[in-house]
Amino acid sequence: MEQLFTTFYRHLDNTDERFSRYLIPEIRWNNRLIGILGARGCGKTTLLLQYIKTTYGIRPENVLYASLDNIWFSTHTLYDLANRFYLLGGKILFLDEVHKYANWSIEIKNIYDDFTDMKIVFTGSSILNIFKSSGDLSRRAIYYMLHGMSFREYLIFEGLLDKSFKAFTLNEILTNHVSIAQEMNRKIKPIPAFKDYLKNGYYPYYKEDKESYHERVLQIFNTIIETDLPIVENIDIYSIGKIKKLFYILSSLVPFTPNISKLSAEIDVTRISLMNYLQYLNKAQAIMTLEKAANGMSKLVKPEKIFLQNTNYIYALNAEKADIGTIRETFFLNQLRVKHRVDYVPETDFKVDGTYYFEIGGKSKGEKQISTLPNAFLVLDNIETGFSNRIPLWLFGFLY
């Protein structure tokens, strides 16, 4: 166990506190059991270590962080760790990468039930189906999803904005977008920075090596599909190959209105398998699906549109043929869906929270398509400041 503390303290020493993710202040850290989910590369590990370092210092004795892929767990159980830690006076256990540990949910449930004054915070892949976990943690834990960086976070990460610069609500942007844009334009040149963000700024690791960033994006996707997904869903090599083929087909078609029968024939799988594969890719944060506004069983039918999950994927897969219209819509959907419900409607590109209509386009786009709709807005690329219901696209990167 001394090895785990040594590793933990070394990680704390190497943790940079200059930039932190939007989710840290949103988590209710006083809860006894907290789960933080997200795709590989989004920054879950850094988030945990930053919170520990700023809250408990660099050598906390009653706090322990451990990644469950550590070799220590090849000869010890998670419950054994918790028991030993508790006997040493441990109070808070931070567990990283739980999906890499067999039966993690059962042991965390047992720790939660048996050590009633110990808090547990764990991270795991976005692929995890918490509500089907054998330990039934859904009634005990509070869950949060960590997404990739917003445009606001990218600007802070790049040193172009102060780290105290707060996000805006959707209502603030819709109501005060002119004054907000004017304030931003006094601080930065948003359009060049926005173009860079669309290509390279969604995952924090882009700074480690910008030249090979897109290659790494695709390598991490392969790791998710080839390593994480089989562990969580117990699927075979045959299915892995089909899922990867589906993803690469979709990448050349998005935004794509799927014909499930035709697509399943092209992949050579059943309709049910194809729908499952789409669900896996969605949970892996590789694609986004857009459905009609509906309730109940109708939400189980095929999606109306499919997008890649973020614009960095678009550039990583086919930078030379990246369609600007697709990039704009992908960015908007990616940023809005973090805190809002976004639905498909035939009248415009998107409907948000059942109230607002949005049409996405370039700066010369006209209002004909939204002229008869209430609460309708044009979201326009390549403009620094809007007017009336014409809003700069980049401003929707300040929602989180």
Wavefront OBJ file of the C-alpha trace (Angstrom):
o trace
v 0.000 0.000 0.000
v 2.984 2.284 0.565
v 3.586 1.991 -3.174
v 0.148 3.488 -3.875
v 0.793 6.459 -1.589
v 4.191 7.034 -3.212
v 2.608 7.013 -6.671
v -0.218 9.260 -5.457
v 2.137 11.896 -4.038
v 4.243 11.853 -7.196
v 1.117 12.513 -9.261
v 0.188 15.422 -6.977
v 3.655 16.934 -7.338
v 3.288 16.846 -11.129
v -0.257 18.228 -11.244
v -0.545 21.699 -12.790
v -3.215 23.887 -11.200
v -3.120 26.793 -13.653
v -6.090 25.509 -15.656
v -9.010 23.505 -14.314
v -12.124 22.094 -15.969
v -15.637 23.493 -15.798
v -16.968 20.477 -13.891
v -14.999 20.908 -10.641
v -17.236 23.625 -9.115
v -20.391 21.850 -10.332
v -19.728 18.620 -8.412
v -21.333 18.293 -4.992
v -18.219 16.949 -3.327
v -19.887 16.365 0.067
v -21.793 13.339 -1.238
v -20.514 9.973 -0.044
v -20.398 8.346 -3.477
v -19.609 10.284 -6.648
v -19.026 8.939 -10.147
v -17.353 10.987 -12.885
v -17.675 9.531 -16.373
v -16.144 10.631 -19.643
v -14.293 9.556 -22.748
v -10.558 8.890 -22.747
v -8.529 12.069 -22.970
v -11.149 14.438 -21.550
v -9.141 15.039 -18.363
v -10.808 12.963 -15.632
v -7.538 12.041 -13.923
v -6.261 15.622 -13.914
v -9.607 16.816 -12.559
v -9.359 14.449 -9.577
v -5.751 15.334 -8.789
v -6.366 19.071 -9.081
v -9.315 18.867 -6.706
v -7.296 16.846 -4.186
v -4.291 19.169 -4.372
v -6.255 22.397 -3.999
v -8.545 21.022 -1.277
v -6.289 18.782 0.816
v -2.724 19.844 -0.006
v 0.216 17.932 -1.461
v 0.625 15.297 1.304
v -2.851 14.445 2.624
v -2.779 11.469 5.003
v -6.490 10.664 5.148
v -6.969 10.906 1.358
v -5.813 8.390 -1.225
v -5.916 8.398 -5.018
v -5.350 5.128 -6.899
v -5.754 4.138 -10.517
v -7.293 0.687 -10.767
v -4.985 -0.313 -13.605
v -2.059 -0.123 -11.140
v -0.138 -3.401 -10.885
v -0.835 -3.413 -7.119
v -4.328 -4.654 -7.903
v -3.005 -7.765 -9.620
v -2.489 -9.263 -6.129
v -4.912 -7.190 -4.031
v -8.602 -6.436 -4.172
v -10.238 -3.043 -4.147
v -12.070 -3.962 -0.941
v -8.730 -4.906 0.620
v -7.395 -1.454 -0.249
v -10.391 0.250 1.340
v -10.090 -1.846 4.509
v -6.378 -1.134 4.929
v -6.885 2.551 4.192
v -9.746 2.775 6.691
v -7.633 1.197 9.448
v -5.011 3.889 8.814
v -7.623 6.605 9.374
v -8.555 7.063 5.730
v -11.584 9.209 4.998
v -11.766 9.806 1.228
v -10.892 7.316 -1.500
v -10.429 8.530 -5.084
v -10.521 5.664 -7.585
v -9.531 6.230 -11.207
v -10.353 4.096 -14.290
v -12.751 1.728 -12.473
v -13.823 0.092 -15.751
v -10.396 -1.569 -15.876
v -11.132 -3.542 -12.697
v -13.383 -6.607 -12.788
v -16.452 -6.444 -10.530
v -15.707 -2.844 -9.628
v -19.345 -1.994 -8.958
v -19.869 -4.844 -6.468
v -16.764 -3.965 -4.463
v -17.528 -0.235 -4.436
v -21.045 -1.057 -3.198
v -19.573 -3.204 -0.415
v -17.109 -0.460 0.547
v -19.930 2.090 0.589
v -22.106 -0.137 2.788
v -19.380 -1.361 5.169
v -17.376 1.846 5.744
v -20.172 4.300 6.385
v -17.978 7.298 7.228
v -15.761 6.950 4.138
v -16.357 8.946 0.941
v -15.652 7.458 -2.477
v -15.105 9.322 -5.748
v -14.519 7.244 -8.861
v -13.985 7.853 -12.575
v -14.808 5.576 -15.459
v -15.378 5.364 -19.168
v -18.433 7.067 -20.639
v -19.265 3.631 -22.052
v -20.182 2.305 -18.595
v -23.848 1.479 -18.199
v -24.271 2.436 -14.560
v -27.899 1.392 -14.395
v -27.016 -2.159 -15.440
v -23.967 -2.507 -13.173
v -24.093 -5.620 -11.013
v -23.433 -3.608 -7.885
v -26.529 -1.459 -8.467
v -24.816 1.821 -7.642
v -27.466 3.877 -9.430
v -29.407 4.381 -6.163
v -26.319 5.268 -4.142
v -24.086 7.427 -6.351
v -24.417 10.839 -7.960
v -23.002 10.887 -11.494
v -21.407 13.583 -13.602
v -20.264 13.529 -17.222
v -17.036 15.295 -18.171
v -17.072 16.532 -21.758
v -14.224 17.840 -23.886
v -13.158 21.452 -23.630
v -15.525 24.236 -24.585
v -14.271 27.155 -26.647
v -14.211 29.229 -23.440
v -11.986 26.648 -21.735
v -9.720 26.504 -24.778
v -9.172 30.273 -24.626
v -8.278 30.025 -20.945
v -5.996 27.042 -21.595
v -4.233 29.036 -24.309
v -3.769 32.012 -21.957
v -6.004 34.274 -24.050
v -8.554 34.709 -21.256
v -8.146 34.897 -17.496
v -9.090 31.645 -15.726
v -11.739 33.518 -13.725
v -13.740 34.233 -16.907
v -17.112 32.592 -16.297
v -19.493 30.811 -18.652
v -22.768 32.351 -19.797
v -26.218 30.806 -19.700
v -28.082 30.237 -22.935
v -30.601 32.908 -21.932
v -27.787 35.414 -21.354
v -26.379 34.748 -24.806
v -29.751 34.997 -26.530
v -30.645 38.195 -24.659
v -27.302 40.001 -24.393
v -25.167 38.548 -27.186
v -24.269 41.943 -28.675
v -22.789 43.341 -25.453
v -21.128 39.996 -24.612
v -19.505 39.825 -28.061
v -18.342 43.432 -27.808
v -16.747 42.696 -24.439
v -15.018 39.603 -25.854
v -13.735 41.487 -28.891
v -12.006 43.969 -26.600
v -10.134 41.053 -25.008
v -9.323 38.762 -27.947
v -9.691 38.212 -31.676
v -12.282 35.408 -31.445
v -12.483 34.219 -35.053
v -8.849 33.088 -35.582
v -8.859 31.404 -32.162
v -12.189 29.757 -32.965
v -10.848 28.272 -36.205
v -7.897 26.809 -34.277
v -10.229 25.384 -31.632
v -12.389 23.669 -34.226
v -9.316 21.843 -35.530
v -7.318 21.165 -32.391
v -8.902 22.316 -29.142
v -11.448 19.797 -27.873
v -9.168 17.412 -25.957
v -6.704 18.933 -23.444
v -3.866 16.687 -24.606
v -3.575 18.643 -27.886
v -0.851 20.766 -26.239
v 1.437 17.806 -25.697
v 2.168 17.469 -29.419
v 0.143 19.544 -31.861
v 1.829 18.001 -34.894
v 0.571 14.497 -34.152
v -2.619 15.505 -32.335
v -5.046 14.243 -34.983
v -3.215 10.943 -35.192
v -3.525 10.572 -31.433
v -7.253 11.379 -31.550
v -7.759 8.381 -33.844
v -5.421 6.179 -31.788
v -7.462 6.890 -28.671
v -10.678 6.101 -30.560
v -9.192 2.742 -31.524
v -8.210 2.084 -27.905
v -11.743 2.847 -26.730
v -13.276 0.469 -29.260
v -10.641 -2.276 -29.052
v -9.950 -2.206 -25.284
v -12.545 -0.340 -23.217
v -15.677 -1.431 -25.064
v -14.968 -5.197 -24.918
v -14.310 -4.935 -21.166
v -17.547 -3.095 -20.467
v -19.902 -4.750 -22.956
v -18.230 -8.151 -23.386
v -18.334 -8.010 -27.178
v -16.207 -10.086 -29.529
v -13.528 -9.222 -32.098
v -16.045 -9.646 -34.941
v -18.267 -6.906 -33.475
v -15.285 -4.608 -32.870
v -14.418 -4.733 -36.550
v -18.011 -3.979 -37.547
v -18.231 -1.025 -35.131
v -15.030 0.483 -36.516
v -16.269 -0.006 -40.069
v -19.550 1.689 -39.156
v -17.735 4.656 -37.621
v -15.572 5.205 -40.685
v -18.562 4.924 -43.022
v -20.470 7.457 -40.937
v -17.474 9.800 -40.902
v -17.747 10.210 -44.680
v -21.492 10.846 -44.606
v -22.232 13.091 -41.606
v -24.488 14.815 -40.944
v -26.223 11.653 -41.990
v -29.921 10.758 -42.033
v -29.634 7.016 -41.558
v -31.412 4.382 -43.578
v -31.052 1.586 -41.040
v -31.888 -1.237 -43.433
v -29.411 -0.029 -46.057
v -26.704 0.686 -43.494
v -27.101 -2.673 -41.761
v -26.785 -4.395 -45.155
v -23.602 -2.442 -45.919
v -22.088 -3.401 -42.556
v -23.505 -6.926 -42.929
v -25.208 -7.048 -39.528
v -28.781 -7.243 -38.325
v -30.837 -4.132 -37.674
v -30.727 -4.801 -33.922
v -26.935 -5.143 -33.980
v -26.585 -1.919 -35.943
v -28.744 -0.022 -33.448
v -26.588 -1.422 -30.631
v -23.416 -0.368 -32.447
v -24.759 3.171 -32.834
v -25.498 3.213 -29.125
v -21.946 2.074 -28.323
v -20.438 4.793 -30.516
v -22.717 7.362 -28.908
v -21.742 6.325 -25.366
v -18.081 6.267 -26.385
v -18.507 9.936 -27.389
v -17.499 9.148 -30.961
v -20.808 10.219 -32.521
v -23.848 12.310 -31.584
v -27.367 11.257 -32.518
v -30.182 13.721 -33.024
v -33.756 12.567 -32.477
v -37.193 14.080 -32.976
v -38.714 15.833 -29.992
v -40.733 13.016 -28.428
v -41.407 11.120 -25.245
v -41.730 7.494 -24.246
v -41.237 4.577 -26.614
v -40.881 6.774 -29.695
v -37.406 7.770 -28.445
v -36.260 4.177 -29.115
v -36.541 4.447 -32.894
v -33.663 5.314 -35.204
v -32.060 8.764 -34.935
v -33.009 11.390 -37.488
v -29.421 12.569 -37.919
v -25.969 11.383 -36.923
v -22.939 13.642 -36.401
v -19.365 12.987 -35.362
v -19.014 13.866 -31.684
v -16.785 16.913 -32.136
v -15.123 18.929 -34.868
v -11.636 17.620 -34.057
v -12.806 14.193 -35.231
v -13.852 15.716 -38.553
v -10.393 17.189 -39.145
v -8.621 14.074 -37.867
v -10.490 11.822 -40.294
v -10.488 13.982 -43.422
v -9.042 17.471 -42.985
v -8.796 18.191 -46.718
v -12.474 17.464 -47.360
v -13.915 18.861 -44.133
v -17.250 20.497 -44.991
v -17.685 23.884 -43.320
v -21.457 23.456 -42.948
v -20.969 20.147 -41.166
v -18.297 21.680 -38.934
v -20.601 24.522 -37.888
v -23.525 22.242 -37.060
v -21.292 19.760 -35.232
v -19.821 22.498 -33.050
v -23.225 23.927 -32.173
v -24.734 20.552 -31.266
v -21.633 19.487 -29.333
v -21.630 22.602 -27.146
v -25.394 22.898 -26.595
v -26.068 19.297 -25.624
v -23.821 19.511 -22.539
v -26.482 21.454 -20.633
v -29.521 21.509 -22.924
v -31.859 19.189 -24.798
v -31.382 19.460 -28.536
v -33.943 17.922 -30.902
v -34.409 17.423 -34.619
v -37.159 19.455 -36.301
v -37.813 19.714 -40.060
v -38.164 23.525 -39.996
v -34.627 24.411 -38.879
v -31.318 22.781 -38.026
v -32.034 22.423 -34.292
v -34.657 23.007 -31.625
v -33.358 23.544 -28.080
v -35.216 22.882 -24.824
v -38.456 22.581 -26.760
v -38.540 26.377 -27.200
v -35.795 27.886 -29.355
v -35.199 27.336 -33.075
v -31.699 27.702 -34.498
v -30.534 27.846 -38.099
v -26.766 27.589 -38.581
v -24.834 29.134 -41.463
v -22.330 31.635 -42.837
v -22.516 35.386 -42.300
v -24.593 35.983 -45.463
v -27.360 33.542 -44.544
v -30.843 35.063 -44.796
v -33.803 34.853 -42.429
v -36.377 33.378 -44.830
v -36.269 29.932 -43.219
v -37.035 31.227 -39.720
v -39.249 34.211 -40.573
v -42.479 32.550 -39.435
v -41.089 30.786 -36.332
v -41.227 32.110 -32.751
v -38.019 32.304 -30.704
v -35.931 31.699 -33.815
v -32.277 32.681 -34.270
v -29.622 32.671 -36.971
v -26.277 31.384 -35.692
v -23.622 32.733 -38.047
v -19.986 31.896 -38.595
v -17.243 34.434 -39.358
v -18.864 37.409 -37.613
v -17.419 39.062 -34.527
v -20.652 40.711 -33.359
v -24.282 39.982 -34.128
v -27.483 42.012 -34.210
v -31.038 41.262 -33.098
v -31.577 37.524 -33.699
v -28.278 37.094 -35.590
v -25.711 35.621 -33.174
v -22.025 34.718 -33.713
v -21.489 30.966 -33.774
v -18.380 31.144 -31.574
v -20.384 32.629 -28.687
v -22.090 29.278 -28.129
v -18.718 27.989 -26.995
v -19.168 29.913 -23.725
v -21.982 27.812 -22.282
v -19.704 25.765 -20.016
l 1 2 3 4 5 6 7 8 9 10 11 12 13 14 15 16 17 18 19 20 21 22 23 24 25 26 27 28 29 30 31 32 33 34 35 36 37 38 39 40 41 42 43 44 45 46 47 48 49 50 51 52 53 54 55 56 57 58 59 60 61 62 63 64 65 66 67 68 69 70 71 72 73 74 75 76 77 78 79 80 81 82 83 84 85 86 87 88 89 90 91 92 93 94 95 96 97 98 99 100 101 102 103 104 105 106 107 108 109 110 111 112 113 114 115 116 117 118 119 120 121 122 123 124 125 126 127 128 129 130 131 132 133 134 135 136 137 138 139 140 141 142 143 144 145 146 147 148 149 150 151 152 153 154 155 156 157 158 159 160 161 162 163 164 165 166 167 168 169 170 171 172 173 174 175 176 177 178 179 180 181 182 183 184 185 186 187 188 189 190 191 192 193 194 195 196 197 198 199 200 201 202 203 204 205 206 207 208 209 210 211 212 213 214 215 216 217 218 219 220 221 222 223 224 225 226 227 228 229 230 231 232 233 234 235 236 237 238 239 240 241 242 243 244 245 246 247 248 249 250 251 252 253 254 255 256 257 258 259 260 261 262 263 264 265 266 267 268 269 270 271 272 273 274 275 276 277 278 279 280 281 282 283 284 285 286 287 288 289 290 291 292 293 294 295 296 297 298 299 300 301 302 303 304 305 306 307 308 309 310 311 312 313 314 315 316 317 318 319 320 321 322 323 324 325 326 327 328 329 330 331 332 333 334 335 336 337 338 339 340 341 342 343 344 345 346 347 348 349 350 351 352 353 354 355 356 357 358 359 360 361 362 363 364 365 366 367 368 369 370 371 372 373 374 375 376 377 378 379 380 381 382 383 384 385 386 387 388 389 390 391 392 393 394 395 396 397 398 399 400
